């Protein structure tokens, strides 16, 4: 039985991926921040083993590694899925630095902490038996295409795209692969959480107030009408098992208009699209 560790498995993509992979016969160690969050996962499938794993806490990560190491009993870990993440909206010119730093603590440093800790089990410890494992980093369409009012979030996802490429180019000597999955809008609670965290709209008196409101509505609608999280879970399984996996997968709804064209068009053209969509008028001299 292949074993995988998934961070941020309490809800959304992480939880769906845990249940999906367990249903395919994987042994899944599902990282949760609260024990109560693990109960539904444990009940969903006997192949799911919830573990306390707040990626910002070194003691959580170290304890999780020991649990997984004991379960592997001298064999290698087949996969680590870095999915834990947070998102809060706000214009970078006003967003508090501690809130921006929190994005990096979870989305980047947390993923780095988990990867470094599990790297020996994935194959850096060559005394372990079996094939080397793979690192799957859940980034975002925002990892390639920055949007207004999610600068902190997309900055961390840009960083994780780079981190993934560096890991893949370094860990080849151990046979460990590293792959990015950059979803577009997915039906998950992350944007509902973001709305709750931004309740009261701290930027209601800013020049961007109406634009942020439009942007928030767009993101919330995407969270309700986007891809099913099962589609991302299927992509994760493909990245973990394909004989020749891509370096990056981009499951994005309406991919041509939401990803492919914006990546091909000049940045100034994309700027104008954002300005028009969210009611921002360039100041004239």
NUDO-531096 format. One record per residue: residue number from 0; residue in one letter; x, y, z negated of N, C-alpha, C in turn. Coordinates in pm, whole numbers, plus 50000, padded with zeros to 5 digits. Each point is the difference from the previous one (the first is absolute). Last residue first. Example, Ala and Ser with C-alpha at 12.3 -4.5 7.8 and 13.67 -1.06 7.14 Angstrom:
// residues 2
(1,"S",(51285,49775,49292),(50082,50119,49994),(49923,50109,49927)) (0,"A",(50029,49428,50007),(49911,50119,50000),(50090,50120,50000)) 
***
This chain:
// residues 285
(284,"X",(49697,56238,51615),(50086,50113,49965),(49927,50132,50029)) (283,"X",(49737,49541,49868),(50056,50072,50113),(50085,50116,49951)) (282,"X",(49850,49495,49785),(50002,50146,49981),(50069,50066,50118)) (281,"X",(49722,49526,50021),(50135,50057,49987),(49995,50152,49986)) (280,"X",(49606,49667,49840),(50036,50090,50110),(50140,50054,49980)) (279,"X",(49673,49555,49842),(50110,50089,49964),(50041,50082,50122)) (278,"X",(49655,49618,49925),(49961,50140,49989),(50109,50093,49954)) (277,"X",(50000,49509,50108),(49975,50036,49861),(49986,50151,49979)) (276,"X",(50072,49791,50435),(49915,49903,49931),(49961,50048,49861)) (275,"X",(50308,50252,50268),(49862,50009,50051),(49907,49909,49920)) (274,"X",(50461,49985,49902),(49947,50131,49966),(49853,50012,50040)) (273,"X",(50236,49608,50123),(49972,50006,49857),(49937,50133,49962)) (272,"X",(50142,49954,50443),(49889,49908,49975),(49961,50005,49852)) (271,"X",(50381,50233,50138),(49878,50070,50038),(49877,49913,49978)) (270,"X",(50427,49809,49924),(49972,50108,49904),(49866,50065,50030)) (269,"X",(50170,49695,50308),(49937,49933,49887),(49967,50101,49890)) (268,"X",(50240,50158,50364),(49866,49963,50045),(49922,49934,49886)) (267,"X",(50449,50101,49930),(49921,50124,50001),(49858,49973,50048)) (266,"X",(50325,49647,50007),(49952,50032,49866),(49913,50126,49997)) (265,"X",(50021,49690,50442),(50089,50093,49929),(49939,50038,49864)) (264,"X",(49856,49522,50194),(49982,50142,50031),(50103,50087,49927)) (263,"X",(49960,49522,49936),(50061,50032,50129),(49995,50149,50031)) (262,"X",(49804,49804,49606),(50143,49973,49993),(50072,50037,50129)) (261,"X",(49524,50041,49965),(50069,50099,49916),(50150,49977,49988)) (260,"X",(49744,49675,50247),(50010,50131,50065),(50067,50106,49912)) (259,"X",(49929,49565,49809),(50087,49995,50116),(50018,50137,50066)) (258,"X",(49701,49956,49613),(50141,49973,49974),(50087,50015,50125)) (257,"X",(49513,50068,49971),(50041,50029,49862),(50149,49980,49973)) (256,"X",(49775,49913,50430),(49981,50141,49965),(50054,50035,49861)) (255,"X",(50042,49551,50165),(50048,50089,50106),(49992,50146,49958)) (254,"X",(49822,49649,49717),(50146,50019,49996),(50052,50098,50104)) (253,"X",(49562,49850,49753),(50011,50093,50113),(50146,50040,50019)) (252,"X",(50010,49779,49564),(49876,50010,50079),(50014,50106,50108)) (251,"X",(50415,49709,49798),(49937,50133,49992),(49871,49999,50080)) (250,"X",(50453,49696,49833),(49856,49979,50014),(49924,50130,49974)) (249,"X",(50516,49863,50104),(49919,50121,49984),(49852,49968,50023)) (248,"X",(50538,49776,49881),(49865,49977,50049),(49916,50124,49971)) (247,"X",(50562,49864,50048),(49892,50084,49948),(49868,49964,50066)) (246,"X",(50392,49755,50085),(50059,50078,49891),(49894,50087,49934)) (245,"X",(49868,49526,50231),(50036,50137,50036),(50068,50067,49881)) (244,"X",(50032,49461,50050),(49912,50111,49960),(50047,50133,50056)) (243,"X",(50065,49476,50100),(50069,50121,50043),(49911,50120,49966)) (242,"X",(49857,49590,49844),(50139,49959,50029),(50083,50120,50042)) (241,"X",(49574,50046,49664),(50033,49996,50143),(50147,49960,50020)) (240,"X",(49773,50075,49558),(50014,49866,50057),(50045,49995,50145)) (239,"X",(49911,50401,49708),(50069,49903,49915),(50037,49870,50071)) (238,"X",(49745,50345,50215),(50135,50051,49974),(50082,49902,49915)) (237,"X",(49546,49901,50078),(50076,49990,50125),(50144,50045,49980)) (236,"X",(49701,50053,49642),(50033,49858,50020),(50083,49982,50128)) (235,"X",(49838,50429,49916),(50103,49964,49902),(50041,49855,50018)) (234,"X",(49642,50153,50254),(50126,50054,50051),(50115,49967,49906)) (233,"X",(49566,49890,49866),(50041,49914,50111),(50133,50045,50058)) (232,"X",(49806,50269,49672),(50046,49875,49941),(50047,49903,50108)) (231,"X",(49795,50396,50134),(50136,50028,49952),(50058,49874,49937)) (230,"X",(49560,49978,50138),(50084,50014,50118),(50145,50030,49961)) (229,"X",(49664,49980,49667),(50038,49865,50046),(50089,50007,50125)) (228,"X",(49792,50391,49810),(50129,49963,49940),(50045,49860,50040)) (227,"X",(49700,50304,50327),(49978,49915,49884),(50135,49961,49941)) (226,"X",(49952,50463,50269),(50020,49857,50017),(49963,49926,49872)) (225,"X",(49767,50464,50015),(50124,49954,50060),(50006,49850,50017)) (224,"X",(49663,50309,49790),(49971,49947,50133),(50123,49943,50069)) (223,"X",(49996,50204,49558),(49872,49926,50001),(49973,49932,50133)) (222,"X",(50383,50278,49912),(50005,49894,49900),(49874,49916,49995)) (221,"X",(50027,50381,50280),(50089,49895,50051),(50009,49884,49905)) (220,"X",(49765,50377,49860),(49924,49931,50104),(50084,49887,50060)) (219,"X",(50209,50279,49692),(49901,49917,49932),(49916,49922,50101)) (218,"X",(50309,50314,50165),(50070,49887,49941),(49902,49905,49931)) (217,"X",(49830,50403,50182),(50050,49913,50107),(50066,49875,49944)) (216,"X",(49860,50337,49703),(49884,49931,50056),(50043,49901,50109)) (215,"X",(50330,50280,49820),(49958,49900,49902),(49881,49920,50052)) (214,"X",(50146,50366,50255),(50096,49890,50007),(49960,49888,49905)) (213,"X",(49750,50396,49991),(49977,49928,50125),(50092,49879,50010)) (212,"X",(50068,50281,49635),(49868,49935,49987),(49969,49919,50126)) (211,"X",(50383,50267,49999),(50020,49882,49916),(49869,49924,49985)) (210,"X",(49984,50409,50223),(50072,49902,50081),(50022,49871,49923)) (209,"X",(49810,50372,49780),(49905,49940,50093),(50066,49893,50086)) (208,"X",(50284,50233,49690),(49888,49933,49933),(49906,49930,50097)) (207,"X",(50434,50271,50039),(49975,49873,50069),(49874,49930,49949)) (206,"X",(50190,50414,49822),(49960,50026,50139),(49963,49873,50077)) (205,"X",(49926,49999,49466),(50114,50020,50090),(49950,50031,50141)) (204,"X",(49748,49876,49593),(50020,50144,50017),(50116,50031,50094)) (203,"X",(49875,49551,49886),(49876,50063,50046),(50014,50151,50021)) (202,"X",(50302,49611,49853),(50039,50096,50104),(49879,50076,50053)) (201,"X",(49984,49643,49671),(50089,50101,49944),(50041,50107,50100)) (200,"X",(49582,49648,49951),(50080,50064,50104),(50088,50112,49945)) (199,"X",(49677,49668,49795),(50008,50140,49962),(50082,50082,50097)) (198,"X",(50124,49502,49983),(49868,50050,49966),(50012,50143,49948)) (197,"X",(50336,49668,50172),(49994,50141,50038),(49866,50063,49966)) (196,"X",(50086,49544,49909),(50116,50067,49940),(49998,50150,50031)) (195,"X",(49671,49730,50198),(49977,50008,49856),(50113,50075,49932)) (194,"X",(50042,49911,50456),(49895,50100,49979),(49974,50017,49851)) (193,"X",(50299,49664,50128),(50060,50132,50024),(49898,50109,49975)) (192,"X",(49854,49559,49981),(50083,50031,49883),(50060,50139,50015)) (191,"X",(49765,49838,50361),(49905,50031,49894),(50075,50035,49872)) (190,"X",(50250,49851,50356),(49960,50140,50020),(49891,50040,49903)) (189,"X",(50171,49553,49987),(50109,50094,49972),(49955,50145,50016)) (188,"X",(49756,49548,50046),(49963,50107,49906),(50104,50111,49986)) (187,"X",(49902,49710,50465),(50053,49973,49867),(49963,50117,49909)) (186,"X",(49974,49852,50530),(49893,50007,49901),(50054,49957,49863)) (185,"X",(50298,50238,50393),(49958,49867,49953),(49893,50020,49894)) (184,"X",(50311,50285,50411),(49891,50001,49902),(49954,49857,49969)) (183,"X",(50454,49968,50205),(49923,50123,50005),(49893,49993,49893)) (182,"X",(50482,49726,49966),(49858,50005,50036),(49950,50143,50019)) (181,"X",(50481,49734,50010),(49949,50137,49984),(49855,50012,50042)) (180,"X",(50428,49646,49846),(49864,49996,50051),(49939,50136,49971)) (179,"X",(50536,49777,50035),(49901,50100,49961),(49864,49966,50059)) (178,"X",(50462,49691,49856),(49901,50037,50101),(49905,50105,49943)) (177,"X",(50491,49682,49936),(49920,50106,49939),(49912,50061,50109)) (176,"X",(50321,49513,49879),(49942,50097,50092),(49922,50105,49921)) (175,"X",(50432,49640,49899),(49877,50061,49948),(49952,50106,50099)) (174,"X",(50417,49727,50012),(49885,49947,50072),(49867,50054,49953)) (173,"X",(50461,50118,49866),(49937,49897,49918),(49881,49935,50071)) (172,"X",(50246,50351,50201),(50106,49906,49961),(49948,49891,49907)) (171,"X",(49726,50365,50150),(50016,49897,50103),(50106,49897,49959)) (170,"X",(49860,50419,49772),(49978,49868,49941),(50008,49886,50100)) (169,"X",(50050,50478,50120),(50101,49959,49901),(49987,49854,49959)) (168,"X",(49695,50217,50300),(50132,50006,50064),(50112,49960,49906)) (167,"X",(49547,50026,49848),(50007,49898,50106),(50140,49995,50061)) (166,"X",(49908,50333,49674),(50004,49866,49941),(50017,49894,50109)) (165,"X",(49936,50440,50147),(50133,49981,49940),(50014,49862,49937)) (164,"X",(49580,50126,50179),(50099,49981,50106),(50139,49975,49943)) (163,"X",(49657,50106,49696),(49978,49868,50061),(50103,49972,50108)) (162,"X",(49997,50426,49799),(50049,49898,49907),(49986,49860,50061)) (161,"X",(49810,50360,50236),(50147,50002,50007),(50061,49893,49911)) (160,"X",(49538,50059,49981),(50034,49953,50135),(50152,49991,50014)) (159,"X",(49833,50189,49610),(49994,49854,49998),(50022,49940,50139)) (158,"X",(49983,50475,49949),(50116,49945,49930),(50001,49848,50004)) (157,"X",(49625,50222,50167),(50114,50020,50090),(50125,49938,49937)) (156,"X",(49634,50011,49727),(49984,49895,50101),(50105,50012,50109)) (155,"X",(49977,50325,49658),(50044,49872,49943),(49990,49888,50102)) (154,"X",(49844,50422,50126),(50145,50006,49982),(50053,49868,49943)) (153,"X",(49535,50067,50042),(50063,49961,50126),(50153,50009,49991)) (152,"X",(49749,50129,49613),(49975,49860,50035),(50075,49960,50128)) (151,"X",(50012,50452,49868),(50071,49918,49901),(49989,49852,50036)) (150,"X",(49759,50312,50268),(50144,50007,50019),(50078,49913,49904)) (149,"X",(49515,50098,50130),(50049,49872,49946),(50152,49993,50012)) (148,"X",(49754,50379,50157),(49934,49971,49872),(50028,49861,49945)) (147,"X",(50080,50067,50524),(49992,50102,49896),(49931,49944,49877)) (146,"X",(50277,49659,50302),(49878,50079,50009),(50004,50111,49897)) (145,"X",(50357,49639,50294),(49967,50078,49880),(49875,50083,50024)) (144,"X",(50206,49536,50209),(49925,50118,50042),(49955,50077,49877)) (143,"X",(50253,49599,49962),(50051,50048,50128),(49938,50132,50041)) (142,"X",(49877,49781,49602),(50144,49979,49997),(50068,50043,50128)) (141,"X",(49522,49993,49929),(50066,50121,49955),(50150,49986,49985)) (140,"X",(49720,49637,50095),(50014,50077,50123),(50070,50132,49967)) (139,"X",(50129,49638,49661),(49876,50067,50041),(50021,50056,50139)) (138,"X",(50226,49607,49653),(50018,50144,50013),(49866,50062,50040)) (137,"X",(50201,49528,49777),(49877,50061,50050),(50021,50151,50002)) (136,"X",(50360,49576,50024),(49969,50130,49940),(49876,50058,50065)) (135,"X",(50270,49504,49928),(49895,50067,50077),(49963,50129,49928)) (134,"X",(50417,49604,50023),(49947,50117,49930),(49899,50067,50091)) (133,"X",(50187,49460,49972),(49982,50125,50073),(49942,50107,49909)) (132,"X",(50325,49516,49929),(49868,50059,50008),(49998,50130,50079)) (131,"X",(50324,49529,50038),(49990,50135,49944),(49860,50057,50020)) (130,"X",(50059,49467,49965),(50023,50108,50095),(49991,50136,49929)) (129,"X",(50148,49557,49713),(49893,50045,50086),(50040,50114,50091)) (128,"X",(50214,49895,49497),(49969,49917,50116),(49886,50063,50082)) (127,"X",(50402,50235,49672),(49862,49955,50005),(49973,49924,50130)) (126,"X",(50410,50224,49894),(49994,49868,49935),(49858,49944,50004)) (125,"X",(50138,50439,50159),(50012,49892,50098),(50007,49861,49936)) (124,"X",(49803,50507,49904),(50059,49892,49920),(50004,49876,50088)) (123,"X",(49806,50354,50198),(50134,50048,49969),(50073,49904,49906)) (122,"X",(49533,49946,50152),(50109,49937,50073),(50139,50053,49973)) (121,"X",(49550,50083,49789),(49969,49997,50142),(50113,49938,50081)) (120,"X",(50042,50077,49534),(49908,49889,50023),(49965,49988,50148)) (119,"X",(50277,50363,49862),(50068,49871,49980),(49909,49881,50029)) (118,"X",(49803,50438,50028),(50091,49965,50110),(50078,49870,49976)) (117,"X",(49682,50253,49703),(49962,49871,50058),(50094,49954,50112)) (116,"X",(50069,50418,49768),(49985,49899,49896),(49971,49862,50059)) (115,"X",(50030,50386,50281),(50131,49967,49945),(49990,49884,49900)) (114,"X",(49598,50164,50174),(50078,49932,50103),(50138,49960,49948)) (113,"X",(49709,50257,49724),(49950,49864,50017),(50086,49922,50100)) (112,"X",(50099,50455,49938),(50027,49926,49876),(49957,49854,50015)) (111,"X",(49895,50297,50348),(50143,49970,49997),(50036,49916,49877)) (110,"X",(49562,50159,50035),(50024,49896,50101),(50147,49961,50004)) (109,"X",(49882,50354,49718),(49940,49876,49952),(50023,49885,50096)) (108,"X",(50136,50432,50123),(50091,49942,49901),(49944,49872,49941)) (107,"X",(49720,50212,50325),(50136,49977,50052),(50087,49931,49896)) (106,"X",(49535,50104,49912),(50002,49955,50139),(50138,49967,50054)) (105,"X",(49925,50167,49537),(49925,49877,50030),(50031,49948,50140)) (104,"X",(50211,50399,49857),(50027,49901,49895),(49929,49867,50030)) (103,"X",(49920,50381,50275),(50128,49934,50029),(50032,49893,49897)) (102,"X",(49612,50257,49938),(49987,49924,50124),(50129,49923,50030)) (101,"X",(50001,50299,49641),(49929,49877,49966),(49980,49913,50124)) (100,"X",(50184,50436,50046),(50097,49903,49948),(49933,49867,49966)) (99,"X",(49725,50357,50126),(50077,49953,50116),(50101,49894,49956)) (98,"X",(49761,50211,49665),(49909,49915,50076),(50071,49943,50124)) (97,"X",(50225,50313,49733),(49992,49873,49928),(49905,49903,50070)) (96,"X",(50056,50441,50171),(50113,49912,50029),(49991,49867,49925)) (95,"X",(49566,50291,50157),(50098,49995,49892),(50110,49898,50028)) (94,"X",(49734,50266,50390),(49987,49876,49922),(50108,49993,49893)) (93,"X",(49958,50351,50347),(49938,50022,49869),(49999,49875,49911)) (92,"X",(50179,50023,50454),(50043,50130,49946),(49947,50025,49860)) (91,"X",(49876,49614,50265),(50132,49989,49939),(50047,50131,49937)) (90,"X",(49482,49848,50037),(50099,50067,50085),(50136,50001,49930)) (89,"X",(49633,49605,49913),(50035,50135,49959),(50100,50060,50096)) (88,"X",(49767,49482,49817),(49998,50106,50101),(50043,50133,49941)) (87,"X",(50131,49469,49872),(49926,50117,49954),(50013,50111,50104)) (86,"X",(50111,49429,49905),(49984,50111,50094),(49917,50110,49936)) (85,"X",(50311,49494,49903),(49904,50101,49960),(49994,50109,50106)) (84,"X",(50167,49431,49939),(50015,50137,50047),(49892,50092,49946)) (83,"X",(50211,49446,50076),(49960,50098,49898),(50023,50142,50052)) (82,"X",(50132,49587,50234),(49874,50065,50035),(49960,50110,49902)) (81,"X",(50395,49628,50173),(49998,50126,49925),(49879,50081,50044)) (80,"X",(50146,49465,50016),(49916,50100,50066),(49992,50123,49910)) (79,"X",(50325,49537,50078),(49967,50107,49907),(49923,50105,50079)) (78,"X",(50137,49433,50072),(49965,50136,50038),(49975,50092,49883)) (77,"X",(50174,49533,49990),(49972,50016,50143),(49969,50144,50039)) (76,"X",(50329,49780,49607),(49872,50068,50014),(49976,50028,50147)) (75,"X",(50320,49585,49817),(49992,50141,50036),(49856,50049,50009)) (74,"X",(50197,49600,49660),(49974,50024,50142),(49982,50150,50026)) (73,"X",(50066,49789,49560),(50118,49978,50083),(49979,50016,50149)) (72,"X",(49629,50053,49682),(50080,49884,49959),(50113,49968,50098)) (71,"X",(49596,50320,49969),(50067,49955,50122),(50093,49881,49975)) (70,"X",(49774,50220,49639),(49905,49928,50083),(50065,49944,50126)) (69,"X",(50253,50277,49712),(49969,49872,49934),(49906,49916,50085)) (68,"X",(50094,50435,50150),(50120,49915,50009),(49975,49864,49937)) (67,"X",(49669,50334,49960),(50003,49944,50136),(50119,49905,50015)) (66,"X",(49964,50233,49594),(49884,49912,50016),(50004,49929,50135)) (65,"X",(50324,50331,49913),(50026,49879,49922),(49885,49899,50014)) (64,"X",(49953,50426,50201),(50103,49921,50069),(50026,49869,49927)) (63,"X",(49715,50313,49798),(49935,49935,50115),(50100,49913,50075)) (62,"X",(50159,50268,49648),(49921,49888,49948),(49933,49924,50114)) (61,"X",(50238,50392,50110),(50092,49895,49954),(49924,49878,49950)) (60,"X",(49748,50380,50122),(50062,49938,50118),(50091,49885,49958)) (59,"X",(49803,50261,49660),(49898,49924,50072),(50062,49922,50115)) (58,"X",(50273,50301,49771),(49976,49880,49920),(49892,49912,50062)) (57,"X",(50111,50426,50200),(50102,49897,50019),(49974,49872,49921)) (56,"X",(49642,50360,50194),(50053,49957,49871),(50100,49886,50018)) (55,"X",(49733,50204,50351),(50076,50112,49943),(50065,49962,49868)) (54,"X",(49708,49708,50252),(50132,50010,50063),(50080,50119,49951)) (53,"X",(49637,49668,49771),(50001,50143,50033),(50140,50029,50053)) (52,"X",(49747,49543,49880),(50108,50051,50083),(49973,50144,50042)) (51,"X",(49818,49510,49738),(50009,50143,49971),(50120,50057,50076)) (50,"X",(49730,49573,50186),(50111,50034,49911),(49998,50152,49978)) (49,"X",(49673,49551,50211),(50021,50142,49970),(50118,50019,49904)) (48,"X",(49874,49610,50356),(50051,50013,49863),(50028,50148,49973)) (47,"X",(49727,49639,50373),(50039,50137,49964),(50038,50005,49853)) (46,"X",(49824,49610,50230),(50136,50025,50047),(50049,50142,49968)) (45,"X",(49553,49830,49912),(50096,49942,49905),(50145,50019,50043)) (44,"X",(49575,50335,50100),(50071,49888,50062),(50105,49948,49902)) (43,"X",(49667,50335,49879),(49975,49990,50144),(50064,49877,50062)) (42,"X",(50051,50149,49536),(49875,49927,50025),(49977,49974,50147)) (41,"X",(50370,50258,49862),(50018,49864,49949),(49877,49915,50030)) (40,"X",(49976,50455,50100),(50092,49932,50091),(50019,49854,49960)) (39,"X",(49745,50288,49721),(49928,49965,50123),(50088,49926,50101)) (38,"X",(50214,50146,49594),(49897,49897,49979),(49923,49966,50127)) (37,"X",(50347,50351,49938),(50040,49869,50051),(49892,49894,49990)) (36,"X",(49971,50453,49832),(49993,50001,50146),(50035,49864,50060)) (35,"X",(50037,50085,49531),(49861,49985,50039),(49984,49997,50151)) (34,"X",(50425,50087,49799),(49962,49859,49997),(49857,49978,50047)) (33,"X",(50294,50407,50188),(49925,49968,49878),(49956,49855,50006)) (32,"X",(50257,50181,50350),(50048,50086,49893),(49931,49976,49868)) (31,"X",(50128,49648,50426),(49895,50091,49952),(50057,50083,49885)) (30,"X",(50156,49620,50423),(50037,50102,49903),(49885,50092,49966)) (29,"X",(50046,49473,50174),(49933,50125,50030),(50029,50103,49891)) (28,"X",(50183,49522,50235),(50017,50073,49875),(49953,50143,50028)) (27,"X",(49895,49514,50264),(50009,50146,49998),(50017,50051,49858)) (26,"X",(50039,49549,50357),(49999,50032,49857),(50030,50148,49988)) (25,"X",(49767,49762,50442),(50116,50062,49937),(49980,50004,49849)) (24,"X",(49674,49842,50339),(50089,49904,49937),(50127,50056,49939)) (23,"X",(49609,50219,50215),(50079,49932,50103),(50104,49905,49940)) (22,"X",(49723,50275,49727),(49909,49915,50076),(50068,49923,50110)) (21,"X",(50240,50321,49755),(49971,49885,49912),(49907,49902,50071)) (20,"X",(50089,50404,50217),(50116,49910,50005),(49978,49877,49911)) (19,"X",(49662,50333,49994),(50013,49943,50135),(50114,49898,50005)) (18,"X",(49930,50253,49605),(49895,49900,50017),(50012,49930,50136)) (17,"X",(50301,50351,49909),(50021,49891,49903),(49898,49890,50022)) (16,"X",(49954,50395,50252),(50112,49918,50048),(50026,49882,49907)) (15,"X",(49677,50316,49871),(49952,49922,50114),(50110,49909,50053)) (14,"X",(50112,50300,49655),(49910,49895,49952),(49953,49911,50115)) (13,"X",(50268,50372,50113),(50074,49904,49918),(49914,49885,49953)) (12,"X",(49806,50368,50241),(50081,49913,50085),(50070,49892,49918)) (11,"X",(49636,50214,49708),(50035,50036,50136),(50080,49897,50076)) (10,"X",(50035,49992,49466),(49890,50037,50089),(50051,50008,50143)) (9,"X",(50283,49836,49646),(49874,50015,49925),(49881,50024,50091)) (8,"X",(50497,49941,50092),(49898,49903,50044),(49867,50013,49927)) (7,"X",(50494,50204,50030),(49878,50078,50022),(49884,49914,50046)) (6,"X",(50442,49761,50099),(49981,50107,49903),(49872,50076,50032)) (5,"X",(50176,49476,50099),(49933,50118,50056),(49985,50104,49889)) (4,"X",(50288,49511,50141),(49969,50099,49897),(49938,50121,50069)) (3,"X",(50052,49442,50136),(50012,50140,50033),(49964,50084,49878)) (2,"X",(50126,49451,50186),(49967,50093,49892),(50024,50143,50045)) (1,"X",(49890,49464,50216),(50076,50124,50006),(49950,50096,49893)) (0,"X",(49992,49446,50003),(49916,50120,50000),(50088,50125,50000)) 
***
